[in-house]
Amino acid sequence: MDKITEVQNQALEAIAAAADLDALQQARIRYLGKKGDIQALMSEMKSLPKEEKPAFGQKVNVCKQVVSEALEKRQAELQEEALAARLVEEKIDITLPGTKHTLGTMHPLFMIQQEIEDLFIGMGYKVAEGPEVELDHYNFELANIPKDHPARDMQDTFYVDPNTLLRTHTTAMQMRELEKAEGKTPIKLICPGKVYRRDDDDATHSHQFMQCEGLVVGEHITLADLKGTLEHMANTMFGNGRQIRFRPSYFPFTEPSVEVDVSCPFCNGKGCSVCKGSGWIEILGAGMVHPHVLEMNGFDSEKCTGFAFGIGLERIAMLKYGIDDIRNFYINDVRFLKNFDRFD
Ligand code: DAH
């Protein structure tokens, strides 16, 4: 009988000392398991004299019950402790600053391209696209620049082979579109895209840059139409009140050819450091499509005329955003690009 009391005390002690659920499980096996101490007491009953058996059996049963209850109680305590510990551990600090997901920004040249596209689409132009690896035929021949023409020297060209090159101007696309139209008018399109020249890169030159070509062909198209169109563009891009000025120039694919200046948007034409005191800033080349170019592409130059222009997009972006080095557009420095983040 003493032994029962001893086993019971040991069991209760072990249960109270169990620091976690694993330790408690060990105590359960040790005392209440099939090969445990309490079961061993039961087996001892066989060897007792008959009259002692009831009292012994009863005491073992009480012991078993007391130990079971203690186990259950401790188990509930430990489970609660474990839960409380987990809650502390997994607590979310809602005062911590969140993770910022930075968004990419629109490239300034792409913004200018979109602005120009919107502007011309609004006037009924279509937007054409074409290859950057181009045939000599479209880049030069159809643009009235035959093999021995001195104008080829004006544009240092990256050749892939004697007949293939990286286009030096989007005028190549003008020729593709003229050819495709098979003499039918009207044509009203712009073609934005990358062009390449063998220039040494510096603050104002880049071997890769962007142009946007414009072309309108139809009946009674005149230089005045070109002027009105470019004036509208200048007012949209640089703010109202801009004026346009034509200066005579030369391009093999236009006759007459002009260089186009816009009245300086920084000083309103009074003269400042940006326009070098002149009040005017050159923004593009343009002209009336050369009759020979029209004829080469299957148009009757007696019946139809056309104007064309080519804008350098970097130049427009540099003026508009006050950027002083063209290389900024191509070195992908996020500190530069971040200036054009419309969401910050
Ligand atoms: N292709 C010329 C250049 O790259 C720009 C140009 C001038 C385009 C006159 C034209 C134009 O369409 O009519 O410098």
Residues whose N, C-alpha, C, O or C-beta is under 5 A from the ligand:
A	BS01	DAH	T168 H169 T171 G214 F251 T254 G285 A286 G287 A308 F309 G310
